[in-house]
Amino acid sequence: MSKIREPRYRKIAFQIAEKIVNNEYLVGSKLSARSTLSVTFGVSYETARKAINILADLDIVKATQGSGVEVLSREKARHFLNQSQETTDIQIIHDQINDLIESQQETLTDISGLLAQLFDQTQRVQRHNPLTPYEIKLNEHSNNLGESIGNLNIWQNTGATIIAILHQEDLVVSPGPYAVVERGDTLYFVGTETSFHTIKLFFNAN
């Protein structure tokens, strides 16, 4: 979702108001001409003009043709900053809500993909081996610990398909290529009898 961007001229208006509140621009003093302000803040003349117009509409400054810009009220500048902060807080909350919605949408997409992958693997298991999958438990002497399934190329090396990993008390069904095998894990896989012996040798497991 797109986020609302604050216009550049409003940001310049805030900066000028902050300088007034901090007594960098004193009440009654004259600011530089708008053309000079555009240089000071690194913006175009039109942007500086719009920023001054905002402050003038709120009676924070008074712009007089040929006479420059006069600072009128420090209190109104403070009120303007307080209001803008409340608006900023609302925008931050709005953006956080949008981020949460996007995150939930991505999570739902991931879940949908995992369910499809699980269904596909379940179908393969039912076609090729309707019995209970094989399992092996890894110990401290096992090979290839700390490596991901993708890096190990388990199917290419053994002909077995990992369908679940029991890590401590958590059963990870249909682990992806980034799942890491660790000491104490129980691997559940399907394949031929040859695959069973090959994967035991691959991990040096009992």
C-alpha positions as CSV (number, residue, x, y, z in Angstrom):
1,M,0.0,0.0,0.0
2,S,1.3,3.5,-0.8
3,K,2.1,5.9,2.0
4,I,1.1,9.5,2.1
5,R,4.1,11.8,1.5
6,E,4.2,15.2,3.1
7,P,4.8,18.0,0.6
8,R,8.2,19.6,0.7
9,Y,6.9,23.1,1.3
10,R,5.1,21.9,4.5
11,K,8.4,20.4,5.8
12,I,10.1,23.8,5.2
13,A,7.2,25.5,7.0
14,F,7.8,23.2,10.0
15,Q,11.5,24.0,9.9
16,I,10.9,27.8,10.0
17,A,8.3,27.4,12.8
18,E,10.9,25.4,14.8
19,K,13.4,28.2,14.4
20,I,10.8,30.7,15.6
21,V,9.9,28.5,18.6
22,N,13.6,28.1,19.4
23,N,14.2,31.8,19.2
24,E,16.5,31.5,16.3
25,Y,14.0,33.8,14.5
26,L,12.8,36.3,17.0
27,V,9.4,37.8,17.1
28,G,9.5,41.2,15.3
29,S,12.6,40.3,13.3
30,K,12.6,40.1,9.5
31,L,13.4,36.9,7.7
32,S,15.3,36.9,4.5
33,A,13.4,37.4,1.3
34,R,11.7,34.3,-0.1
35,S,14.3,34.0,-2.8
36,T,17.0,33.9,-0.1
37,L,15.0,31.4,2.0
38,S,14.9,29.1,-1.0
39,V,18.7,29.1,-1.1
40,T,18.9,28.6,2.7
41,F,16.7,25.6,2.7
42,G,17.8,24.2,-0.7
43,V,14.4,24.4,-2.4
44,S,12.9,26.3,-5.3
45,Y,11.5,29.8,-4.9
46,E,8.0,28.4,-5.4
47,T,8.4,25.9,-2.6
48,A,9.7,28.7,-0.2
49,R,6.8,30.9,-1.2
50,K,4.2,28.1,-0.4
51,A,5.9,27.5,3.0
52,I,5.7,31.2,3.9
53,N,2.1,31.3,2.7
54,I,1.2,28.5,5.2
55,L,2.8,30.4,8.1
56,A,1.2,33.7,7.0
57,D,-2.3,32.1,6.8
58,L,-1.7,31.0,10.5
59,D,-0.5,34.5,11.5
60,I,2.9,33.2,12.4
61,V,4.6,35.5,10.0
62,K,3.6,38.4,7.8
63,A,4.9,38.6,4.2
64,T,5.0,42.1,2.7
65,Q,5.9,42.8,-0.9
66,G,9.2,44.5,-1.0
67,S,9.6,44.4,2.8
68,G,10.4,40.8,3.4
69,V,8.9,38.4,6.0
70,E,8.2,39.5,9.6
71,V,7.9,37.1,12.5
72,L,4.6,37.7,14.3
73,S,4.0,35.0,16.9
74,R,6.1,32.4,18.7
75,E,3.1,30.9,20.4
76,K,1.2,30.3,17.2
77,A,4.4,28.7,15.8
78,R,4.4,26.3,18.8
79,H,0.7,25.5,18.3
80,F,1.4,24.8,14.6
81,L,4.2,22.4,15.5
82,N,2.1,20.6,18.1
83,Q,-0.7,20.1,15.6
84,S,1.7,18.8,12.9
85,Q,3.2,16.4,15.5
86,E,-0.3,15.0,16.1
87,T,-0.8,14.6,12.4
88,T,2.6,12.9,12.1
89,D,1.7,10.5,14.9
90,I,-1.6,9.6,13.1
91,Q,0.4,9.0,9.9
92,I,2.9,6.8,11.7
93,I,0.0,4.6,13.1
94,H,-1.6,4.5,9.6
95,D,1.7,3.3,8.1
96,Q,2.2,0.7,10.8
97,I,-1.3,-0.6,10.1
98,N,-0.6,-0.8,6.4
99,D,2.7,-2.6,7.1
100,L,0.8,-5.2,9.3
101,I,-1.8,-5.7,6.6
102,E,0.9,-6.3,4.0
103,S,2.7,-8.7,6.3
104,Q,-0.4,-10.7,6.9
105,Q,-1.1,-10.9,3.2
106,E,2.5,-12.2,2.6
107,T,2.0,-14.7,5.4
108,L,-1.3,-16.0,3.9
109,T,0.5,-16.3,0.5
110,D,3.3,-18.3,2.2
111,I,0.8,-20.6,4.0
112,S,-1.1,-21.2,0.7
113,G,2.1,-22.2,-1.0
114,L,3.1,-24.5,1.8
115,L,-0.3,-26.2,1.8
116,A,0.0,-26.7,-1.9
117,Q,3.5,-28.2,-1.4
118,L,2.3,-30.4,1.4
119,F,-0.6,-31.7,-0.7
120,D,1.7,-32.4,-3.6
121,Q,4.2,-34.3,-1.4
122,T,1.4,-36.2,0.3
123,Q,0.1,-37.2,-3.1
124,R,3.5,-38.5,-4.0
125,V,3.8,-40.5,-0.8
126,Q,0.4,-42.1,-1.3
127,R,1.3,-43.0,-4.9
128,H,4.8,-44.4,-4.3
129,N,4.7,-45.6,-0.6
130,P,1.3,-45.6,1.2
131,L,3.1,-47.0,4.3
132,T,4.5,-45.0,7.2
133,P,7.5,-42.9,6.1
134,Y,11.0,-43.9,7.1
135,E,12.7,-42.0,9.9
136,I,16.2,-41.5,11.3
137,K,17.5,-39.6,14.3
138,L,20.6,-37.5,14.1
139,N,23.2,-37.5,16.9
140,E,26.4,-35.6,17.7
141,H,28.3,-38.0,15.5
142,S,26.1,-37.6,12.5
143,N,27.5,-36.0,9.3
144,N,26.3,-32.7,7.6
145,L,24.8,-31.1,10.8
146,G,24.1,-27.4,10.6
147,E,23.5,-27.5,6.9
148,S,20.3,-26.6,5.1
149,I,18.3,-29.2,3.1
150,G,18.8,-27.1,0.0
151,N,22.6,-27.0,0.4
152,L,22.8,-30.8,1.1
153,N,20.8,-31.7,-2.1
154,I,19.3,-34.6,-0.2
155,W,17.1,-35.9,-3.0
156,Q,19.8,-35.7,-5.6
157,N,22.3,-37.5,-3.3
158,T,20.0,-40.1,-1.7
159,G,16.8,-40.3,-3.7
160,A,14.8,-39.6,-0.5
161,T,12.3,-36.7,0.0
162,I,12.3,-35.1,3.5
163,I,8.6,-34.6,4.5
164,A,9.1,-33.5,8.1
165,I,11.6,-32.7,10.7
166,L,11.1,-33.2,14.5
167,H,13.2,-30.6,16.2
168,Q,13.0,-31.0,20.0
169,E,9.2,-30.9,20.4
170,D,8.4,-29.0,17.2
171,L,7.3,-31.0,14.2
172,V,8.1,-29.0,11.0
173,V,5.9,-30.5,8.2
174,S,7.1,-30.1,4.6
175,P,10.3,-28.2,5.5
176,G,11.6,-25.9,2.8
177,P,15.1,-25.8,1.3
178,Y,16.3,-23.4,4.1
179,A,15.4,-25.7,6.9
180,V,18.6,-26.7,8.8
181,V,19.3,-30.2,10.1
182,E,20.7,-30.2,13.7
183,R,21.8,-32.7,16.3
184,G,18.9,-34.5,17.9
185,D,16.6,-34.0,14.9
186,T,14.4,-36.8,13.6
187,L,14.1,-36.8,9.9
188,Y,11.0,-38.3,8.3
189,F,11.3,-39.1,4.6
190,V,9.9,-41.3,1.8
191,G,11.7,-43.2,-0.8
192,T,12.8,-46.7,-1.7
193,E,14.5,-49.2,0.5
194,T,17.7,-48.2,-1.2
195,S,17.0,-44.6,-0.4
196,F,16.6,-45.6,3.3
197,H,20.1,-47.1,3.5
198,T,21.6,-44.3,1.4
199,I,20.3,-41.6,3.6
200,K,21.6,-43.4,6.7
201,L,25.0,-43.5,5.2
202,F,24.7,-39.9,4.1
203,F,24.1,-38.8,7.7
204,N,26.0,-41.6,9.4
205,A,22.9,-42.2,11.4
206,N,21.7,-45.3,13.3
